């Protein structure tokens, strides 16, 4: 319906079934920048939120879980350390500096861990895509770690990459006042991007404050890849060239032994060239083995 970036932001914001004022403001700002009518966008957001909440209520009713305690007050929360009221998505209490994290993993994560172990490839793909994006910093980084690790293991790679992108979008919202955590999350995204081709690296939106950091890391990675490929090509060319030089030099000698060696080198030039090509291919393949897509 909308652009891929807006759809990813909507999915990340609605994943927990709650749309805070800050999330709505971020989404509307992005929508307006793409020429979307804000009133129409509000209607779409409300409709999607209602569907998400209804789906979660039906799932909760079927599972009949214990009603969880909440420290939310509308769009505000209480700091568990000093009791100060916190704004939506606050990662650190402004009064006492307490880091807002979850005491234990959310029930959805616990259920996910159990189900993913029993699932086959297709079921895992579905489970990964439907895994809600958490709210607390602790759980966000837990899911991010899991997504990056599993994506690089080449199992359900695309689903895990998509989930890592969603979680990163949520972290950029929750940790906008916590540079250390934003840097940590960005480093994890960079580690994932380094193992992806250029055409696949736009799976998430990088905040402006982190863009230069990501660009520099990708430039260094691409430069290293080019050097490895150039080195492979150099080896493939050098082997037959060295043989030809030796063959010419020895062929001018008046020594029968050296002339015989030159003859052997001449016979071996073509096999050496073929071997150099195979060596070049192997080195290039080894350089690309780190890629996960």
Backbone as CSV, one residue per row, in Angstrom:
resi,resn,N_x,N_y,N_z,CA_x,CA_y,CA_z,C_x,C_y,C_z
1,UNK,0.825,-1.201,0.000,0.000,0.000,0.000,0.862,1.255,0.000
2,UNK,1.853,1.293,0.906,2.792,2.401,0.972,4.178,1.923,0.566
3,UNK,5.156,2.807,0.693,6.521,2.425,0.357,7.027,1.364,1.333
4,UNK,8.067,0.667,0.915,8.611,-0.421,1.737,9.085,0.095,3.094
5,UNK,9.694,1.273,3.123,10.216,1.831,4.379,9.074,2.141,5.343
6,UNK,7.989,2.764,4.834,6.856,3.084,5.703,6.189,1.811,6.211
7,UNK,6.057,0.818,5.343,5.448,-0.444,5.769,6.270,-1.098,6.876
8,UNK,7.604,-1.043,6.760,8.463,-1.615,7.799,8.301,-0.858,9.108
9,UNK,8.217,0.472,9.034,8.029,1.273,10.241,6.683,0.981,10.896
10,UNK,5.633,0.828,10.077,4.305,0.503,10.618,4.333,-0.850,11.316
11,UNK,4.954,-1.842,10.660,5.044,-3.183,11.263,5.778,-3.135,12.593
12,UNK,6.892,-2.371,12.630,7.673,-2.289,13.872,6.883,-1.601,14.976
13,UNK,6.136,-0.546,14.619,5.399,0.212,15.623,4.196,-0.560,16.158
14,UNK,3.528,-1.329,15.282,2.314,-2.038,15.688,2.578,-3.452,16.173
15,UNK,3.829,-3.896,16.133,4.130,-5.287,16.460,3.706,-5.669,17.870
16,UNK,3.757,-4.716,18.805,3.383,-5.028,20.188,1.915,-4.722,20.473
17,UNK,1.157,-4.310,19.437,-0.255,-4.033,19.627,-0.538,-2.695,20.282
18,UNK,0.474,-1.852,20.431,0.314,-0.532,21.052,0.950,0.512,20.137
19,UNK,0.232,1.605,19.916,0.769,2.704,19.107,0.820,3.953,19.979
20,UNK,2.016,4.321,20.398,2.166,5.487,21.261,2.149,6.765,20.434
21,UNK,2.027,7.896,21.149,1.995,9.185,20.453,3.281,9.429,19.678
22,UNK,4.413,9.025,20.255,5.692,9.260,19.579,5.791,8.414,18.311
23,UNK,5.364,7.159,18.403,5.401,6.297,17.215,4.495,6.869,16.123
24,UNK,3.308,7.322,16.514,2.387,7.889,15.524,2.993,9.144,14.869
25,UNK,3.646,9.956,15.687,4.247,11.183,15.151,5.360,10.867,14.160
26,UNK,6.198,9.869,14.494,7.286,9.473,13.601,6.729,8.956,12.278
27,UNK,5.684,8.121,12.368,5.086,7.541,11.161,4.452,8.634,10.292
28,UNK,3.721,9.554,10.922,3.056,10.612,10.158,4.069,11.538,9.499
29,UNK,5.171,11.825,10.225,6.203,12.687,9.647,6.787,12.054,8.383
30,UNK,7.012,10.728,8.456,7.551,10.028,7.289,6.524,10.006,6.158
31,UNK,5.245,9.770,6.506,4.195,9.702,5.490,4.042,11.044,4.775
32,UNK,4.040,12.130,5.529,3.890,13.468,4.934,5.052,13.773,4.005
33,UNK,6.274,13.317,4.391,7.444,13.561,3.548,7.341,12.840,2.211
34,UNK,6.500,11.790,2.161,6.301,11.047,0.909,5.009,11.446,0.206
35,UNK,4.390,12.548,0.700,3.210,13.074,0.019,1.916,12.377,0.346
36,UNK,1.849,11.659,1.464,0.636,10.936,1.858,-0.230,11.845,2.722
37,UNK,-1.544,11.851,2.481,-2.464,12.674,3.254,-2.462,12.218,4.712
38,UNK,-2.191,13.126,5.673,-2.071,12.710,7.079,-3.354,12.155,7.669
39,UNK,-4.531,12.725,7.284,-5.804,12.226,7.818,-6.084,10.810,7.320
40,UNK,-5.820,10.611,6.050,-6.009,9.262,5.481,-5.057,8.274,6.142
41,UNK,-3.829,8.729,6.387,-2.821,7.865,7.024,-3.251,7.489,8.444
42,UNK,-3.848,8.450,9.180,-4.350,8.176,10.534,-5.421,7.086,10.510
43,UNK,-6.321,7.162,9.517,-7.385,6.154,9.410,-6.798,4.766,9.167
44,UNK,-5.780,4.708,8.291,-5.148,3.419,7.996,-4.451,2.867,9.231
45,UNK,-3.753,3.739,9.969,-3.060,3.309,11.189,-4.050,2.766,12.213
46,UNK,-5.159,3.502,12.416,-6.159,3.062,13.397,-6.762,1.720,13.010
47,UNK,-7.015,1.539,11.707,-7.596,0.273,11.248,-6.625,-0.881,11.456
48,UNK,-5.362,-0.656,11.131,-4.377,-1.719,11.311,-4.149,-2.028,12.788
49,UNK,-4.154,-0.993,13.604,-3.982,-1.201,15.043,-5.149,-2.010,15.603
50,UNK,-6.363,-1.695,15.165,-7.539,-2.431,15.634,-7.458,-3.902,15.241
51,UNK,-7.011,-4.155,13.997,-6.880,-5.548,13.554,-5.821,-6.288,14.372
52,UNK,-4.704,-5.610,14.623,-3.627,-6.220,15.396,-4.094,-6.539,16.815
53,UNK,-4.781,-5.592,17.458,-5.253,-5.814,18.821,-6.293,-6.923,18.877
54,UNK,-7.180,-6.977,17.897,-8.185,-8.024,17.863,-7.538,-9.394,17.707
55,UNK,-6.531,-9.473,16.827,-5.826,-10.739,16.620,-5.119,-11.185,17.894
56,UNK,-4.466,-10.232,18.584,-3.768,-10.569,19.825,-4.736,-10.964,20.927
57,UNK,-5.902,-10.311,20.982,-6.903,-10.662,21.986,-7.443,-12.067,21.759
58,UNK,-7.660,-12.411,20.491,-8.151,-13.754,20.177,-7.111,-14.809,20.539
59,UNK,-5.831,-14.506,20.241,-4.768,-15.447,20.588,-4.635,-15.591,22.097
60,UNK,-4.782,-14.461,22.807,-4.673,-14.503,24.260,-5.831,-15.272,24.873
61,UNK,-7.036,-15.089,24.295,-8.197,-15.800,24.816,-8.069,-17.299,24.605
62,UNK,-7.462,-17.677,23.467,-7.295,-19.109,23.188,-6.273,-19.736,24.130
63,UNK,-5.204,-18.994,24.396,-4.148,-19.532,25.262,-4.469,-19.359,26.742
64,UNK,-5.359,-18.392,27.072,-5.740,-18.082,28.445,-4.526,-17.846,29.341
65,UNK,-3.667,-16.915,28.979,-2.488,-16.650,29.822,-2.869,-15.825,31.044
66,UNK,-2.016,-15.840,32.050,-2.237,-15.013,33.228,-2.111,-13.553,32.833
67,UNK,-2.956,-12.721,33.394,-2.945,-11.304,33.046,-1.655,-10.664,33.541
68,UNK,-0.831,-10.111,32.654,0.446,-9.526,33.087,0.252,-8.192,33.779
69,UNK,1.167,-7.904,34.693,1.161,-6.606,35.347,1.743,-5.569,34.391
70,UNK,1.259,-4.366,34.505,1.749,-3.307,33.612,2.077,-2.068,34.422
71,UNK,3.133,-1.384,34.002,3.478,-0.129,34.646,3.204,1.049,33.723
72,UNK,2.318,0.815,32.736,1.987,1.884,31.798,0.812,2.718,32.318
73,UNK,0.849,4.009,32.090,-0.226,4.921,32.414,-0.496,5.733,31.166
74,UNK,-1.431,5.225,30.338,-1.651,5.867,29.054,-0.400,5.782,28.224
75,UNK,0.190,6.922,27.891,1.437,6.960,27.147,2.642,7.182,28.055
76,UNK,2.442,6.987,29.382,3.513,7.210,30.342,3.791,5.920,31.100
77,UNK,5.005,5.830,31.671,5.374,4.696,32.508,6.056,5.208,33.757
78,UNK,6.107,4.347,34.763,6.793,4.686,35.998,8.163,4.048,36.037
79,UNK,9.159,4.790,36.556,10.481,4.220,36.769,10.407,3.255,37.946
80,UNK,10.860,2.015,37.788,10.795,1.050,38.884,11.735,1.380,40.039
81,UNK,12.700,2.296,39.807,13.666,2.627,40.858,13.199,3.792,41.721
82,UNK,12.800,4.908,41.076,12.442,6.106,41.845,10.982,6.492,41.722
83,UNK,10.239,5.845,40.824,8.812,6.136,40.683,8.505,7.332,39.811
84,UNK,9.512,7.949,39.210,9.274,9.107,38.343,8.529,8.684,37.091
85,UNK,7.679,9.571,36.566,6.940,9.280,35.347,7.878,9.376,34.146
86,UNK,7.764,8.415,33.258,8.642,8.356,32.083,7.832,8.602,30.831
87,UNK,8.445,9.260,29.877,7.815,9.434,28.575,7.864,8.125,27.792
88,UNK,7.012,8.040,26.793,6.993,6.841,25.953,8.364,6.581,25.365
89,UNK,8.773,5.314,25.360,10.019,4.846,24.750,11.264,5.356,25.469
90,UNK,11.117,5.820,26.712,12.308,6.230,27.463,13.164,5.013,27.761
91,UNK,14.451,5.100,27.451,15.362,3.993,27.735,16.066,4.151,29.061
92,UNK,16.137,5.420,29.554,16.809,5.724,30.816,15.966,6.739,31.573
93,UNK,15.814,6.534,32.882,15.052,7.469,33.712,15.806,8.797,33.788
94,UNK,15.159,9.930,33.462,15.854,11.226,33.508,16.126,11.698,34.930
95,UNK,15.421,11.115,35.923,15.580,11.548,37.312,16.737,10.844,38.014
96,UNK,16.774,9.489,37.890,17.786,8.734,38.643,18.782,8.002,37.750
97,UNK,18.547,8.015,36.420,19.476,7.353,35.506,19.289,5.856,35.391
98,UNK,18.206,5.317,35.974,17.965,3.869,35.929,17.660,3.443,34.495
99,UNK,18.308,2.358,34.040,18.069,1.843,32.691,16.806,1.001,32.684
100,UNK,15.875,1.325,31.823,14.587,0.639,31.786,14.730,-0.649,30.993
101,UNK,14.695,-1.757,31.675,14.795,-3.075,31.035,13.749,-3.988,31.627
102,UNK,13.523,-5.115,30.974,12.582,-6.102,31.493,13.275,-7.000,32.499
103,UNK,12.528,-7.456,33.502,13.091,-8.344,34.515,13.265,-9.735,33.943
104,UNK,12.368,-10.144,33.098,12.457,-11.466,32.486,11.947,-11.380,31.056
105,UNK,12.212,-12.399,30.276,11.771,-12.406,28.877,10.258,-12.407,28.806
106,UNK,9.715,-11.729,27.793,8.269,-11.693,27.603,7.754,-13.089,27.313
107,UNK,6.461,-13.307,27.640,5.881,-14.634,27.424,5.915,-15.019,25.956
108,UNK,5.794,-14.003,25.062,5.837,-14.305,23.630,7.191,-14.853,23.235
109,UNK,8.277,-14.356,23.834,9.615,-14.865,23.542,9.784,-16.277,24.081
110,UNK,9.275,-16.521,25.271,9.378,-17.849,25.855,8.658,-18.873,24.995
111,UNK,7.469,-18.501,24.538,6.703,-19.393,23.656,7.437,-19.602,22.334
112,UNK,8.009,-18.533,21.810,8.733,-18.611,20.543,9.896,-19.590,20.646
113,UNK,10.673,-19.511,21.715,11.829,-20.399,21.888,11.406,-21.862,21.884
114,UNK,10.271,-22.134,22.492,9.795,-23.520,22.539,9.328,-23.991,21.162
115,UNK,8.577,-23.110,20.488,7.985,-23.499,19.199,9.032,-23.622,18.100
116,UNK,10.043,-22.743,18.107,11.027,-22.720,17.019,11.865,-23.993,16.996
117,UNK,12.050,-24.600,18.163,12.853,-25.825,18.241,12.148,-26.999,17.574
118,UNK,10.827,-26.977,17.591,10.055,-28.105,17.047,9.673,-27.900,15.584
119,UNK,9.779,-26.682,15.098,9.250,-26.350,13.774,10.175,-26.784,12.644
120,UNK,9.570,-27.023,11.459,10.371,-27.281,10.269,10.690,-25.939,9.600
121,UNK,11.333,-25.975,8.438,11.827,-24.740,7.808,10.697,-23.745,7.552
122,UNK,9.588,-24.209,6.947,8.490,-23.294,6.616,7.816,-22.764,7.872
123,UNK,7.634,-23.630,8.847,7.012,-23.192,10.095,7.889,-22.158,10.807
124,UNK,9.227,-22.379,10.763,10.142,-21.421,11.376,10.010,-20.057,10.702
125,UNK,9.894,-20.067,9.369,9.756,-18.815,8.629,8.537,-18.031,9.117
126,UNK,7.427,-18.746,9.286,6.193,-18.117,9.746,6.316,-17.624,11.186
127,UNK,6.943,-18.428,12.038,7.115,-18.045,13.441,7.983,-16.795,13.575
128,UNK,9.049,-16.737,12.777,9.962,-15.583,12.831,9.231,-14.306,12.417
129,UNK,8.466,-14.396,11.338,7.765,-13.214,10.831,6.699,-12.723,11.802
130,UNK,6.078,-13.645,12.553,5.011,-13.261,13.478,5.506,-12.943,14.883
131,UNK,6.811,-13.071,15.127,7.360,-12.775,16.449,7.205,-11.284,16.742
132,UNK,6.490,-10.914,17.818,6.299,-9.491,18.132,7.622,-8.814,18.484
133,UNK,7.725,-7.557,18.132,8.901,-6.775,18.505,8.715,-6.300,19.949
134,UNK,9.661,-6.615,20.845,9.497,-6.254,22.263,9.547,-4.742,22.499
135,UNK,9.315,-4.360,23.779,9.354,-2.947,24.151,10.573,-2.568,24.975
136,UNK,11.041,-3.486,25.826,12.149,-3.137,26.717,13.484,-3.292,26.003
137,UNK,14.458,-2.512,26.455,15.785,-2.566,25.840,16.385,-3.957,25.930
138,UNK,16.235,-4.593,27.085,16.810,-5.918,27.284,16.281,-6.916,26.258
139,UNK,14.966,-6.924,26.083,14.351,-7.871,25.154,14.607,-7.496,23.698
140,UNK,14.677,-6.187,23.404,15.001,-5.754,22.043,16.370,-6.276,21.622
141,UNK,17.358,-6.130,22.501,18.700,-6.592,22.157,18.788,-8.118,22.183
142,UNK,17.953,-8.750,22.980,17.915,-10.217,22.972,17.445,-10.728,21.616
143,UNK,16.367,-10.114,21.098,15.849,-10.516,19.785,16.819,-10.117,18.683
144,UNK,17.434,-8.943,18.811,18.395,-8.494,17.800,19.581,-9.451,17.713
145,UNK,20.129,-9.834,18.868,21.234,-10.788,18.892,20.852,-12.098,18.222
146,UNK,19.663,-12.576,18.556,19.190,-13.832,17.998,19.005,-13.718,16.483
147,UNK,18.442,-12.601,16.018,18.178,-12.419,14.588,19.473,-12.354,13.783
148,UNK,20.444,-11.583,14.269,21.725,-11.448,13.560,22.476,-12.771,13.541
149,UNK,22.482,-13.453,14.689,23.189,-14.733,14.780,22.568,-15.780,13.860
150,UNK,21.249,-15.875,13.882,20.564,-16.884,13.059,20.635,-16.541,11.574
151,UNK,20.618,-15.248,11.234,20.713,-14.844,9.827,22.053,-15.250,9.239
152,UNK,23.124,-15.099,10.019,24.456,-15.453,9.528,24.699,-16.955,9.527
153,UNK,23.788,-17.720,10.130,23.931,-19.180,10.115,23.289,-19.790,8.870
154,UNK,22.718,-18.898,8.007,22.122,-19.303,6.721,20.900,-20.220,6.892
155,UNK,20.144,-20.028,7.953,18.906,-20.769,8.147,17.774,-19.759,8.291
156,UNK,16.764,-19.835,7.387,15.683,-18.838,7.360,16.268,-17.419,7.320
157,UNK,17.288,-17.245,6.484,18.072,-16.010,6.473,17.226,-14.768,6.208
158,UNK,16.396,-14.793,5.181,15.642,-13.595,4.809,14.654,-13.197,5.896
159,UNK,14.027,-14.193,6.536,13.077,-13.892,7.616,13.790,-13.254,8.798
160,UNK,14.973,-13.784,9.138,15.725,-13.232,10.270,16.244,-11.830,9.956
161,UNK,16.670,-11.593,8.716,17.140,-10.257,8.329,16.003,-9.242,8.441
162,UNK,14.827,-9.626,7.974,13.666,-8.746,8.078,13.340,-8.432,9.532
163,UNK,13.420,-9.466,10.396,13.132,-9.253,11.823,14.186,-8.351,12.456
164,UNK,15.449,-8.533,12.084,16.508,-7.670,12.604,16.253,-6.215,12.212
165,UNK,15.771,-6.005,10.984,15.453,-4.653,10.530,14.326,-4.027,11.333
166,UNK,13.281,-4.825,11.637,12.158,-4.321,12.434,12.607,-3.939,13.844
167,UNK,13.408,-4.817,14.452,13.880,-4.555,15.813,14.761,-3.305,15.840
168,UNK,15.600,-3.156,14.824,16.481,-1.985,14.770,15.662,-0.703,14.675
169,UNK,14.576,-0.740,13.901,13.722,0.441,13.800,13.148,0.812,15.162
170,UNK,12.759,-0.209,15.946,12.214,0.061,17.279,13.308,0.610,18.200
171,UNK,14.517,0.077,18.072,15.619,0.550,18.911,15.948,2.004,18.600
172,UNK,15.878,2.394,17.329,16.168,3.792,16.979,15.151,4.742,17.612
173,UNK,13.949,4.225,17.911,12.937,5.038,18.579,13.141,5.058,20.092
174,UNK,13.402,3.884,20.660,13.515,3.786,22.115,14.833,4.327,22.652
175,UNK,15.878,4.293,21.843,17.222,4.673,22.318,17.727,5.968,21.704
176,UNK,16.796,6.811,21.252,17.250,8.052,20.624,17.975,8.970,21.603
177,UNK,17.761,8.749,22.925,18.476,9.547,23.933,19.566,8.735,24.619
178,UNK,19.928,7.610,24.007,20.956,6.735,24.579,21.945,6.355,23.476
179,UNK,22.934,7.207,23.191,23.874,6.963,22.083,24.617,5.641,22.189
180,UNK,24.937,5.198,23.416,25.691,3.950,23.583,24.901,2.768,23.051
181,UNK,23.617,2.709,23.371,22.780,1.603,22.902,22.521,1.699,21.406
182,UNK,22.347,2.917,20.902,22.127,3.084,19.461,23.371,2.661,18.686
183,UNK,24.547,2.995,19.209,25.799,2.559,18.580,25.914,1.042,18.595
184,UNK,25.550,0.450,19.715,25.614,-1.010,19.845,24.709,-1.685,18.833
185,UNK,23.475,-1.190,18.712,22.539,-1.776,17.750,23.016,-1.569,16.316
186,UNK,23.566,-0.395,16.036,24.059,-0.095,14.682,25.236,-0.994,14.320
187,UNK,26.104,-1.261,15.290,27.230,-2.170,15.040,26.727,-3.567,14.675
188,UNK,25.639,-3.994,15.299,25.072,-5.309,14.988,24.502,-5.324,13.573
189,UNK,23.859,-4.226,13.181,23.329,-4.123,11.822,24.477,-4.092,10.813
190,UNK,25.551,-3.391,11.153,26.718,-3.331,10.270,27.313,-4.719,10.074
191,UNK,27.412,-5.491,11.165,27.972,-6.841,11.060,27.146,-7.705,10.125
192,UNK,25.839,-7.435,10.066,24.959,-8.171,9.164,25.120,-7.672,7.734
193,UNK,25.178,-6.363,7.564,25.319,-5.780,6.223,26.628,-6.170,5.561
194,UNK,27.685,-6.349,6.361,28.985,-6.717,5.801,28.945,-8.055,5.086
195,UNK,27.978,-8.885,5.408,27.882,-10.201,4.789,26.758,-10.262,3.763
196,UNK,26.370,-9.086,3.271,25.305,-9.015,2.275,25.784,-8.216,1.071
197,UNK,25.316,-8.555,-0.126,25.662,-7.747,-1.311,25.004,-6.375,-1.225
198,UNK,25.526,-5.425,-1.981,25.026,-4.059,-1.931,23.524,-3.973,-2.173
199,UNK,23.022,-4.783,-3.096,21.610,-4.692,-3.472,20.665,-5.156,-2.371
200,UNK,21.181,-5.816,-1.343,20.327,-6.356,-0.282,20.461,-5.577,1.037
201,UNK,21.235,-4.513,1.045,21.531,-3.829,2.308,20.484,-2.803,2.729
202,UNK,19.444,-2.625,1.945,18.431,-1.621,2.283,17.251,-2.236,3.022
203,UNK,17.508,-3.263,3.852,16.422,-3.955,4.558,15.921,-3.180,5.775
204,UNK,16.610,-2.118,6.151,16.177,-1.292,7.276,16.601,0.140,7.041
205,UNK,15.995,1.062,7.784,16.304,2.480,7.611,17.303,2.901,8.681
206,UNK,18.395,3.501,8.255,19.438,3.959,9.167,19.165,5.411,9.549
207,UNK,19.161,5.742,10.850,18.948,7.145,11.236,20.092,8.023,10.751
208,UNK,19.819,9.298,10.472,20.860,10.204,9.953,22.114,10.245,10.817
209,UNK,21.952,10.137,12.137,23.113,10.225,13.030,24.056,9.039,12.878
210,UNK,23.544,7.937,12.324,24.349,6.723,12.178,24.750,6.436,10.733
211,UNK,24.239,7.240,9.783,24.453,6.940,8.370,25.924,6.953,7.980
212,UNK,26.669,7.970,8.462,28.089,8.059,8.097,28.868,6.873,8.670
213,UNK,28.478,6.415,9.848,29.125,5.256,10.481,28.922,4.011,9.622
214,UNK,27.696,3.830,9.149,27.374,2.669,8.311,28.071,2.773,6.959
215,UNK,28.029,3.956,6.345,28.650,4.151,5.023,30.153,3.858,5.074
216,UNK,30.802,4.314,6.124,32.241,4.096,6.262,32.569,2.614,6.399
217,UNK,31.754,1.909,7.195,31.977,0.470,7.390,31.753,-0.298,6.096
218,UNK,30.722,0.078,5.335,30.437,-0.611,4.083,31.512,-0.316,3.030
219,UNK,32.020,0.913,3.042,33.084,1.274,2.099,34.340,0.453,2.381
220,UNK,34.656,0.288,3.651,35.828,-0.501,4.029,35.639,-1.971,3.634
221,UNK,34.425,-2.496,3.867,34.137,-3.885,3.519,34.247,-4.112,2.011
222,UNK,33.659,-3.225,1.220,33.707,-3.367,-0.235,35.139,-3.235,-0.752
223,UNK,35.922,-2.372,-0.117,37.311,-2.209,-0.514,38.109,-3.487,-0.243
224,UNK,37.862,-4.114,0.901,38.536,-5.367,1.223,38.176,-6.462,0.226
225,UNK,36.898,-6.514,-0.167,36.456,-7.518,-1.133,37.135,-7.297,-2.488
226,UNK,37.245,-6.035,-2.929,37.902,-5.735,-4.204,39.368,-6.136,-4.173
227,UNK,40.027,-5.878,-3.047,41.446,-6.230,-2.919,41.647,-7.738,-3.012
228,UNK,40.759,-8.504,-2.389,40.884,-9.967,-2.425,40.681,-10.495,-3.838
229,UNK,39.740,-9.892,-4.556,39.490,-10.328,-5.934,40.662,-9.928,-6.844
230,UNK,41.181,-8.722,-6.646,42.340,-8.288,-7.443,43.560,-9.162,-7.156
231,UNK,43.722,-9.551,-5.905,44.836,-10.430,-5.542,44.688,-11.784,-6.229
232,UNK,43.465,-12.284,-6.280,43.219,-13.565,-6.936,43.536,-13.479,-8.428
233,UNK,43.097,-12.393,-9.062,43.390,-12.216,-10.495,44.893,-12.090,-10.731
234,UNK,45.593,-11.391,-9.828,47.039,-11.224,-9.971,47.772,-12.543,-9.903
235,UNK,47.347,-13.415,-8.983,47.977,-14.736,-8.868,47.749,-15.541,-10.142
236,UNK,46.500,-15.486,-10.652,46.176,-16.261,-11.856,47.017,-15.824,-13.052
237,UNK,47.306,-14.525,-13.154,48.093,-14.008,-14.288,49.586,-14.229,-14.061
238,UNK,50.038,-14.099,-12.820,51.470,-14.140,-12.525,52.091,-15.500,-12.822
239,UNK,51.375,-16.584,-12.530,51.959,-17.925,-12.685,52.410,-18.195,-14.122
240,UNK,51.524,-18.076,-15.142,51.999,-18.337,-16.519,52.998,-17.292,-17.015
241,UNK,52.873,-16.033,-16.575,53.808,-14.989,-17.008,55.218,-15.315,-16.528
242,UNK,55.354,-15.722,-15.272,56.668,-16.082,-14.731,57.254,-17.260,-15.499
243,UNK,56.423,-18.232,-15.837,56.898,-19.395,-16.594,57.398,-18.977,-17.975
244,UNK,56.675,-18.075,-18.624,57.070,-17.622,-19.957,58.410,-16.877,-19.891
245,UNK,58.577,-16.022,-18.881,59.828,-15.275,-18.738,61.007,-16.236,-18.530
246,UNK,60.803,-17.221,-17.667,61.860,-18.213,-17.422,62.150,-19.027,-18.677
247,UNK,61.095,-19.375,-19.395,61.258,-20.182,-20.604,62.099,-19.432,-21.645
248,UNK,61.781,-18.131,-21.832,62.531,-17.326,-22.802,63.989,-17.178,-22.371
249,UNK,64.188,-16.911,-21.071,65.552,-16.714,-20.575,66.381,-17.982,-20.701
250,UNK,65.806,-19.112,-20.357,66.541,-20.378,-20.421,66.726,-20.847,-21.858
251,UNK,65.761,-20.496,-22.721,65.849,-20.922,-24.123,67.023,-20.285,-24.843
252,UNK,67.470,-19.105,-24.375,68.607,-18.425,-24.997,69.956,-18.985,-24.534
253,UNK,69.884,-19.844,-23.538,71.133,-20.415,-23.020,71.685,-21.462,-23.998
254,UNK,73.007,-21.626,-23.983,73.655,-22.633,-24.842,73.773,-23.977,-24.123
255,UNK,73.315,-24.009,-22.878,73.388,-25.258,-22.116,72.219,-26.163,-22.494
256,UNK,72.505,-27.407,-22.914,71.416,-28.345,-23.259,70.474,-28.567,-22.092
257,UNK,71.016,-28.628,-20.871,70.157,-28.873,-19.703,69.165,-27.731,-19.503
258,UNK,69.661,-26.504,-19.633,68.784,-25.363,-19.447,67.770,-25.260,-20.578
259,UNK,68.187,-25.633,-21.787,67.248,-25.619,-22.911,66.161,-26.677,-22.718
260,UNK,66.537,-27.801,-22.130,65.547,-28.851,-21.849,64.531,-28.359,-20.813
261,UNK,65.035,-27.645,-19.811,64.129,-27.081,-18.793,63.179,-26.066,-19.433
262,UNK,63.713,-25.264,-20.356,62.873,-24.294,-21.065,61.785,-24.988,-21.851
263,UNK,62.126,-26.150,-22.464,61.140,-26.929,-23.208,60.034,-27.422,-22.285
264,UNK,60.436,-27.895,-21.113,59.445,-28.366,-20.142,58.523,-27.217,-19.703
265,UNK,59.112,-26.044,-19.504,58.307,-24.886,-19.113,57.313,-24.516,-20.201
266,UNK,57.762,-24.620,-21.488,56.883,-24.297,-22.597,55.691,-25.250,-22.629
267,UNK,55.966,-26.527,-22.388,54.886,-27.527,-22.375,53.921,-27.257,-21.221
268,UNK,54.450,-26.734,-20.094,53.614,-26.541,-18.906,52.911,-25.211,-18.821
269,UNK,53.129,-24.310,-19.815,52.511,-22.991,-19.747,50.989,-23.080,-19.767
270,UNK,50.440,-23.860,-20.704,48.976,-23.947,-20.823,48.346,-24.572,-19.578
271,UNK,48.864,-25.731,-19.095,48.294,-26.274,-17.844,48.409,-25.293,-16.669
272,UNK,49.508,-24.553,-16.617,49.676,-23.583,-15.532,48.650,-22.465,-15.630
273,UNK,48.399,-22.034,-16.870,47.395,-20.986,-17.068,46.018,-21.464,-16.625
274,UNK,45.697,-22.731,-17.002,44.401,-23.298,-16.585,44.332,-23.416,-15.063
275,UNK,45.450,-23.873,-14.483,45.505,-23.973,-13.022,45.367,-22.623,-12.354
276,UNK,45.944,-21.597,-12.951,45.837,-20.243,-12.403,44.407,-19.742,-12.420
277,UNK,43.694,-20.071,-13.498,42.283,-19.677,-13.593,41.472,-20.353,-12.494
278,UNK,41.703,-21.658,-12.297,40.984,-22.382,-11.236,41.333,-21.816,-9.865
279,UNK,42.595,-21.499,-9.669,43.017,-20.920,-8.393,42.339,-19.577,-8.172
280,UNK,42.261,-18.790,-9.235,41.601,-17.490,-9.156,40.136,-17.654,-8.756
281,UNK,39.461,-18.610,-9.397,38.048,-18.848,-9.076,37.871,-19.275,-7.625
282,UNK,38.759,-20.150,-7.174,38.662,-20.623,-5.787,38.860,-19.478,-4.798
283,UNK,39.810,-18.607,-5.077,40.068,-17.479,-4.180,38.889,-16.512,-4.159
284,UNK,38.284,-16.286,-5.341,37.108,-15.400,-5.404,35.935,-16.024,-4.670
285,UNK,35.736,-17.348,-4.862,34.642,-18.036,-4.154,34.847,-17.978,-2.654
286,UNK,36.104,-18.133,-2.220,36.396,-18.058,-0.788,36.104,-16.656,-0.254
287,UNK,36.378,-15.649,-1.083,36.112,-14.261,-0.666,34.623,-14.002,-0.531
288,UNK,33.810,-14.740,-1.318,32.364,-14.535,-1.280,31.636,-15.501,-0.347
289,UNK,32.383,-16.415,0.264,31.767,-17.408,1.140,31.098,-16.777,2.353
290,UNK,31.598,-15.616,2.777,31.024,-14.945,3.936,29.636,-14.377,3.664
291,UNK,29.295,-14.235,2.385,28.000,-13.669,2.047,26.878,-14.621,2.466
292,UNK,25.791,-14.080,3.010,24.685,-14.919,3.476,23.500,-14.871,2.519
293,UNK,23.582,-14.015,1.471,22.498,-13.951,0.478,23.100,-13.985,-0.917
